């Protein structure tokens, strides 16, 4: 076997090692394979990266936005050329099936191209003054050094959602990827370097959240923290940043519900349920964790759904005949298996799965069988808590109003969907479901990059990510400018009244 490759931090335009022992990034489909070795950074490396970003900010913010955009467009072109290579790296490091990994890289490509176009549309507005010979207009201003703390489940797409808009707006960034999937983020930073982005503008530090994440969050040189992860950690980030008035953008958990009404096309609803519940082994914040099915169609829906679940192929994510790969690591697998034990103890019926897979190739990795609970009641933990694994809870609803009430009975509010052929019900659901995203006749997953992404309640703090214009709100401050060319002192609200 060849020696695993070692990867370094990227600080002030150089790839540098940390003094401590590196950590291993292992393939969750085959834990004997070391994908790479990465730096176990300490707070002084974080500080060096932030200081370099702060120095670079002074000149990067002065680069015209259309010129900043050219770097981002070149990044998109490089990602497109290297898409297959990077998708394979991603499938190996976090277990996402190869076709999904290609989609993850494609999201980064799409973000680069879309945001590059915003370089010539980074607009404010003009408005008439109430006084003569006076101009009033607004501009967007960058904020400073942005700390980007990202998860492992979308290891290139989510860093791109944060990095690319931040750079376009004139900020500099320091990226801390999840330790379970640092290679994809490293690949993204390598692409930024290849695009010629000036030194210090982009930094990368790897390591644990308790050391690197907290040091980055607390560094006084950081003006903004953009975090994606659990609601519990997000609360800690927001609380810590409040003391120094850092801007904070949070994208956190979900307990997403898909409603199947009695007039739904069940074949389409089953397609959506299988994809929503088991894509990425259920490790998506938008995963379909609850299926709320009208009692009139519950029996035929379950029959078709369970047949499809039984037919899913679970295995090596690089084998394109497989439908689902492993979960990310042993601790996550044990958490999922514990939730399955809780569901059984609470009295739900285990209709499919519920076990760790260990035969043949499965024994080398962290595999959990696609799991379905039926006869779930709204108060059960499996109906309320985010599991982040291939486990779905099926609840019965008596009516449209009952289904919407069940869907809204959650502390989260990220994604929702409804299957119905009634246009009135569809629009009522879009109005009444308390989520940031609602799909009609589609699954709870599949957001497109040019639209706002984010949720309500404990899912976020009001910001929206992605490549939509709403992402620019995270990474800019509004500045209002008044130009008085009257040649005399004029007093608003006074001289004209």
LODO-494441 format. One record per residue (C-alpha): y, x, z; residue in one letter; residue number from 1. Coordinates in steps of 0.02 Angstrom, whole numbers. Example, Ala and Ser with C-alpha at 12.3 -4.5 7.8 and 13.67 -1.06 7.14 Angstrom:
// LODO-494441
> yy,xx,zz,residuo,num
> -225,615,390,A,1
> -53,684,357,S,2
// end
This chain:
// LODO-494441
> yy,xx,zz,residuo,num
> 0,0,0,X,1
> 175,61,-39,X,2
> 299,92,100,X,3
> 413,-60,126,X,4
> 590,-33,65,X,5
> 727,-8,194,X,6
> 893,-100,177,X,7
> 1059,-54,257,X,8
> 1218,-138,313,X,9
> 1364,-145,192,X,10
> 1524,-89,277,X,11
> 1686,-34,193,X,12
> 1601,-20,24,X,13
> 1457,88,85,X,14
> 1275,53,127,X,15
> 1255,123,303,X,16
> 1117,129,432,X,17
> 1129,72,612,X,18
> 1070,195,746,X,19
> 933,84,816,X,20
> 759,49,750,X,21
> 756,-72,603,X,22
> 668,-240,610,X,23
> 537,-302,489,X,24
> 556,-450,373,X,25
> 380,-518,348,X,26
> 310,-639,221,X,27
> 270,-803,312,X,28
> 133,-839,185,X,29
> 48,-673,227,X,30
> 110,-598,389,X,31
> 28,-430,347,X,32
> 156,-403,208,X,33
> 320,-322,258,X,34
> 450,-378,131,X,35
> 577,-251,194,X,36
> 652,-164,344,X,37
> 829,-210,397,X,38
> 959,-143,517,X,39
> 960,-198,699,X,40
> 1149,-189,711,X,41
> 1247,-165,870,X,42
> 1423,-229,912,X,43
> 1505,-68,853,X,44
> 1437,-95,676,X,45
> 1505,-272,681,X,46
> 1673,-207,737,X,47
> 1675,-77,597,X,48
> 1637,-212,468,X,49
> 1774,-325,534,X,50
> 1901,-184,540,X,51
> 1860,-137,360,X,52
> 1878,-319,308,X,53
> 2046,-331,398,X,54
> 2111,-177,306,X,55
> 2050,-244,139,X,56
> 2129,-414,174,X,57
> 2304,-341,163,X,58
> 2280,-300,-22,X,59
> 2147,-428,-73,X,60
> 2259,-575,-26,X,61
> 2390,-506,-147,X,62
> 2270,-504,-296,X,63
> 2313,-655,-405,X,64
> 2186,-794,-385,X,65
> 2138,-793,-571,X,66
> 2096,-608,-554,X,67
> 1995,-638,-396,X,68
> 1902,-771,-494,X,69
> 1852,-647,-628,X,70
> 1749,-550,-501,X,71
> 1660,-711,-451,X,72
> 1623,-756,-631,X,73
> 1544,-586,-655,X,74
> 1439,-617,-500,X,75
> 1375,-778,-579,X,76
> 1328,-686,-738,X,77
> 1232,-553,-641,X,78
> 1141,-683,-538,X,79
> 1092,-776,-696,X,80
> 1018,-616,-770,X,81
> 923,-575,-610,X,82
> 874,-753,-564,X,83
> 686,-733,-577,X,84
> 682,-570,-479,X,85
> 788,-642,-340,X,86
> 688,-804,-334,X,87
> 529,-703,-309,X,88
> 609,-603,-169,X,89
> 660,-767,-87,X,90
> 488,-847,-103,X,91
> 410,-693,-21,X,92
> 533,-680,123,X,93
> 544,-863,177,X,94
> 399,-955,96,X,95
> 494,-1073,-18,X,96
> 391,-1119,-174,X,97
> 449,-1019,-323,X,98
> 521,-1166,-419,X,99
> 626,-1211,-266,X,100
> 679,-1030,-246,X,101
> 740,-1030,-426,X,102
> 844,-1183,-382,X,103
> 916,-1093,-231,X,104
> 975,-948,-339,X,105
> 1039,-1071,-468,X,106
> 1149,-1151,-335,X,107
> 1230,-982,-307,X,108
> 1256,-963,-494,X,109
> 1334,-1136,-505,X,110
> 1449,-1101,-358,X,111
> 1509,-939,-437,X,112
> 1551,-1022,-602,X,113
> 1630,-1176,-526,X,114
> 1736,-1084,-398,X,115
> 1789,-956,-529,X,116
> 1868,-1101,-622,X,117
> 1967,-1144,-466,X,118
> 2056,-977,-484,X,119
> 2175,-1062,-605,X,120
> 2180,-1225,-507,X,121
> 2215,-1163,-331,X,122
> 2358,-1286,-330,X,123
> 2479,-1360,-207,X,124
> 2604,-1493,-253,X,125
> 2790,-1519,-276,X,126
> 2889,-1666,-212,X,127
> 3071,-1719,-221,X,128
> 3185,-1672,-78,X,129
> 3292,-1803,8,X,130
> 3438,-1682,-16,X,131
> 3521,-1626,-178,X,132
> 3495,-1452,-252,X,133
> 3340,-1421,-147,X,134
> 3159,-1392,-201,X,135
> 3006,-1432,-96,X,136
> 2829,-1374,-133,X,137
> 2666,-1319,-51,X,138
> 2546,-1175,-77,X,139
> 2376,-1126,-8,X,140
> 2371,-967,94,X,141
> 2216,-869,146,X,142
> 2171,-860,330,X,143
> 2105,-683,354,X,144
> 1934,-613,396,X,145
> 1798,-746,386,X,146
> 1635,-725,482,X,147
> 1493,-809,389,X,148
> 1337,-847,492,X,149
> 1198,-920,385,X,150
> 1020,-987,406,X,151
> 856,-939,327,X,152
> 808,-1100,237,X,153
> 932,-1080,92,X,154
> 955,-892,104,X,155
> 1062,-871,-51,X,156
> 1136,-1043,-86,X,157
> 1217,-1065,85,X,158
> 1292,-889,92,X,159
> 1365,-924,-81,X,160
> 1438,-1091,-22,X,161
> 1536,-991,106,X,162
> 1568,-822,26,X,163
> 1625,-875,-147,X,164
> 1761,-1001,-95,X,165
> 1819,-884,44,X,166
> 1844,-741,-79,X,167
> 1927,-850,-210,X,168
> 2055,-906,-80,X,169
> 2100,-725,-37,X,170
> 2001,-702,124,X,171
> 1885,-558,159,X,172
> 1712,-590,231,X,173
> 1579,-519,345,X,174
> 1410,-601,319,X,175
> 1273,-610,451,X,176
> 1115,-685,376,X,177
> 968,-752,476,X,178
> 846,-616,526,X,179
> 702,-714,449,X,180
> 778,-703,274,X,181
> 901,-559,256,X,182
> 845,-498,85,X,183
> 922,-639,-16,X,184
> 1090,-614,69,X,185
> 1076,-427,37,X,186
> 1042,-465,-146,X,187
> 1199,-573,-152,X,188
> 1305,-435,-77,X,189
> 1232,-310,-200,X,190
> 1288,-425,-339,X,191
> 1463,-431,-265,X,192
> 1467,-241,-263,X,193
> 1406,-233,-442,X,194
> 1545,-353,-493,X,195
> 1671,-223,-432,X,196
> 1742,-319,-284,X,197
> 1851,-191,-191,X,198
> 1783,-100,-40,X,199
> 1795,-188,125,X,200
> 1818,-361,48,X,201
> 1634,-404,76,X,202
> 1534,-342,225,X,203
> 1354,-370,279,X,204
> 1280,-341,452,X,205
> 1101,-389,494,X,206
> 1019,-419,661,X,207
> 993,-551,794,X,208
> 1110,-692,834,X,209
> 1125,-647,1017,X,210
> 1190,-474,972,X,211
> 1265,-477,797,X,212
> 1311,-661,786,X,213
> 1400,-664,953,X,214
> 1491,-501,920,X,215
> 1551,-567,754,X,216
> 1601,-734,828,X,217
> 1698,-652,969,X,218
> 1783,-511,874,X,219
> 1972,-533,887,X,220
> 1991,-476,707,X,221
> 1897,-629,644,X,222
> 2010,-775,601,X,223
> 1878,-901,546,X,224
> 1694,-932,584,X,225
> 1588,-1030,462,X,226
> 1419,-1070,539,X,227
> 1264,-1162,477,X,228
> 1122,-1190,600,X,229
> 1069,-1297,746,X,230
> 1188,-1416,833,X,231
> 1158,-1329,999,X,232
> 1210,-1159,932,X,233
> 1353,-1238,837,X,234
> 1420,-1311,998,X,235
> 1416,-1137,1076,X,236
> 1508,-1065,926,X,237
> 1644,-1198,934,X,238
> 1665,-1179,1122,X,239
> 1678,-990,1113,X,240
> 1803,-995,969,X,241
> 1914,-1123,1053,X,242
> 1980,-995,1177,X,243
> 2054,-887,1038,X,244
> 2100,-1032,922,X,245
> 1988,-971,781,X,246
> 1959,-1095,643,X,247
> 1778,-1154,646,X,248
> 1677,-1242,511,X,249
> 1507,-1308,568,X,250
> 1362,-1377,466,X,251
> 1217,-1421,579,X,252
> 1067,-1534,603,X,253
> 1004,-1697,532,X,254
> 877,-1834,562,X,255
> 889,-1913,391,X,256
> 822,-2085,350,X,257
> 762,-2158,187,X,258
> 761,-2349,180,X,259
> 634,-2437,69,X,260
> 680,-2618,43,X,261
> 560,-2757,-6,X,262
> 629,-2760,-184,X,263
> 613,-2571,-210,X,264
> 512,-2494,-349,X,265
> 377,-2422,-239,X,266
> 323,-2289,-363,X,267
> 498,-2215,-363,X,268
> 515,-2233,-175,X,269
> 350,-2141,-147,X,270
> 407,-2001,-264,X,271
> 568,-1986,-163,X,272
> 480,-1991,5,X,273
> 356,-1854,-40,X,274
> 492,-1741,-110,X,275
> 614,-1775,31,X,276
> 490,-1751,172,X,277
> 391,-1601,111,X,278
> 502,-1496,-4,X,279
> 531,-1327,80,X,280
> 397,-1383,206,X,281
> 525,-1504,278,X,282
> 638,-1359,327,X,283
> 799,-1433,260,X,284
> 941,-1507,360,X,285
> 935,-1649,232,X,286
> 745,-1674,240,X,287
> 681,-1852,246,X,288
> 626,-1855,427,X,289
> 619,-2045,445,X,290
> 552,-2175,323,X,291
> 615,-2349,365,X,292
> 511,-2472,265,X,293
> 529,-2661,254,X,294
> 378,-2745,333,X,295
> 341,-2845,175,X,296
> 302,-2686,78,X,297
> 245,-2573,219,X,298
> 59,-2584,181,X,299
> 68,-2549,-7,X,300
> 199,-2414,19,X,301
> 92,-2324,149,X,302
> -63,-2336,40,X,303
> 23,-2251,-107,X,304
> 120,-2128,1,X,305
> -31,-2067,99,X,306
> -130,-2044,-63,X,307
> 9,-1932,-130,X,308
> 21,-1834,32,X,309
> -167,-1803,32,X,310
> -153,-1732,-144,X,311
> -17,-1604,-101,X,312
> -71,-1424,-127,X,313
> -17,-1306,10,X,314
> -24,-1118,-14,X,315
> 55,-959,-80,X,316
> 233,-999,-136,X,317
> 216,-879,-283,X,318
> 73,-986,-351,X,319
> 162,-1116,-456,X,320
> 19,-1239,-439,X,321
> 58,-1260,-254,X,322
> 175,-1397,-192,X,323
> 217,-1329,-20,X,324
> 220,-1160,64,X,325
> 217,-1102,246,X,326
> 344,-1131,382,X,327
> 457,-984,421,X,328
> 376,-903,573,X,329
> 253,-925,715,X,330
> 379,-993,841,X,331
> 437,-1126,718,X,332
> 255,-1171,683,X,333
> 221,-1190,869,X,334
> 376,-1299,889,X,335
> 316,-1413,749,X,336
> 141,-1423,820,X,337
> 215,-1467,990,X,338
> 313,-1610,912,X,339
> 151,-1671,834,X,340
> 70,-1671,1006,X,341
> 220,-1765,1075,X,342
> 207,-1896,937,X,343
> 24,-1928,976,X,344
> 59,-1937,1163,X,345
> 199,-2061,1133,X,346
> 77,-2179,1046,X,347
> 120,-2156,864,X,348
> -26,-2159,741,X,349
> -63,-1993,656,X,350
> -100,-2049,478,X,351
> -104,-1878,393,X,352
> -103,-1694,437,X,353
> -56,-1645,613,X,354
> -143,-1476,613,X,355
> -115,-1294,574,X,356
> -204,-1242,414,X,357
> -311,-1086,438,X,358
> -446,-1082,305,X,359
> -446,-947,173,X,360
> -271,-890,125,X,361
> -192,-1008,252,X,362
> -257,-900,393,X,363
> -141,-759,341,X,364
> 17,-862,363,X,365
> 107,-999,458,X,366
> 46,-1158,374,X,367
> 60,-1335,442,X,368
> -21,-1479,350,X,369
> 95,-1615,281,X,370
> 102,-1737,426,X,371
> 137,-1924,431,X,372
> 158,-2032,586,X,373
> 152,-2222,570,X,374
> 188,-2359,697,X,375
> 336,-2257,759,X,376
> 461,-2341,874,X,377
> 645,-2300,875,X,378
> 644,-2228,1051,X,379
> 509,-2098,1018,X,380
> 561,-1915,1013,X,381
> 485,-1894,839,X,382
> 604,-2031,780,X,383
> 758,-1953,862,X,384
> 746,-1763,868,X,385
> 758,-1641,723,X,386
> 585,-1565,695,X,387
> 627,-1454,545,X,388
> 452,-1454,476,X,389
> 332,-1554,365,X,390
> 327,-1705,481,X,391
> 390,-1879,437,X,392
> 399,-2034,548,X,393
> 374,-2207,471,X,394
> 465,-2354,553,X,395
> 455,-2536,504,X,396
> 611,-2643,475,X,397
> 624,-2833,473,X,398
> 779,-2846,362,X,399
> 917,-2749,275,X,400
> 1027,-2758,429,X,401
> 885,-2700,540,X,402
> 850,-2553,424,X,403
> 1031,-2496,424,X,404
> 1040,-2512,613,X,405
> 883,-2406,631,X,406
> 952,-2274,512,X,407
> 1116,-2266,608,X,408
> 1029,-2251,776,X,409
> 1043,-2062,777,X,410
> 1156,-1927,849,X,411
> 1157,-1849,675,X,412
> 1239,-1908,517,X,413
> 1203,-1795,370,X,414
> 1105,-1882,232,X,415
> 1031,-2055,200,X,416
> 955,-2150,56,X,417
> 903,-2325,7,X,418
> 782,-2388,-124,X,419
> 828,-2561,-186,X,420
> 855,-2654,-349,X,421
> 994,-2760,-272,X,422
> 1164,-2687,-317,X,423
> 1247,-2782,-174,X,424
> 1129,-2705,-47,X,425
> 1154,-2533,-125,X,426
> 1342,-2540,-106,X,427
> 1331,-2615,68,X,428
> 1216,-2472,120,X,429
> 1334,-2343,45,X,430
> 1473,-2421,148,X,431
> 1380,-2445,312,X,432
> 1262,-2296,329,X,433
> 1346,-2173,449,X,434
> 1313,-2014,353,X,435
> 1413,-1891,249,X,436
> 1294,-1913,101,X,437
> 1206,-2070,39,X,438
> 1087,-2083,-108,X,439
> 1036,-2243,-196,X,440
> 862,-2243,-273,X,441
> 845,-2058,-239,X,442
> 784,-1949,-97,X,443
> 890,-1882,46,X,444
> 888,-1709,-34,X,445
> 962,-1648,-197,X,446
> 1148,-1623,-166,X,447
> 1245,-1553,-313,X,448
> 1357,-1403,-285,X,449
> 1519,-1476,-355,X,450
> 1522,-1617,-228,X,451
> 1564,-1608,-42,X,452
> 1419,-1569,74,X,453
> 1419,-1609,259,X,454
> 1398,-1746,386,X,455
> 1460,-1845,533,X,456
> 1421,-1851,720,X,457
> 1327,-1696,780,X,458
> 1296,-1638,603,X,459
> 1467,-1556,585,X,460
> 1648,-1547,637,X,461
> 1728,-1633,489,X,462
> 1728,-1494,360,X,463
> 1634,-1506,195,X,464
> 1548,-1361,109,X,465
> 1485,-1329,-67,X,466
> 1589,-1288,-220,X,467
> 1694,-1444,-212,X,468
> 1881,-1432,-184,X,469
> 1848,-1483,-3,X,470
> 1777,-1308,28,X,471
> 1950,-1240,-7,X,472
> 2012,-1334,146,X,473
> 1900,-1226,256,X,474
> 1965,-1062,189,X,475
> 2151,-1094,166,X,476
> 2304,-1144,265,X,477
> 2437,-1256,190,X,478
> 2611,-1182,179,X,479
> 2764,-1289,144,X,480
> 2912,-1202,60,X,481
> 3091,-1266,48,X,482
> 3215,-1184,-71,X,483
> 3395,-1239,-48,X,484
> 3505,-1188,-195,X,485
> 3654,-1296,-150,X,486
> 3755,-1152,-81,X,487
> 3787,-1240,84,X,488
> 3695,-1288,243,X,489
> 3607,-1455,221,X,490
> 3524,-1548,363,X,491
> 3373,-1656,327,X,492
> 3370,-1827,411,X,493
> 3553,-1806,455,X,494
> 3664,-1777,302,X,495
> 3599,-1928,206,X,496
> 3604,-2052,351,X,497
// end
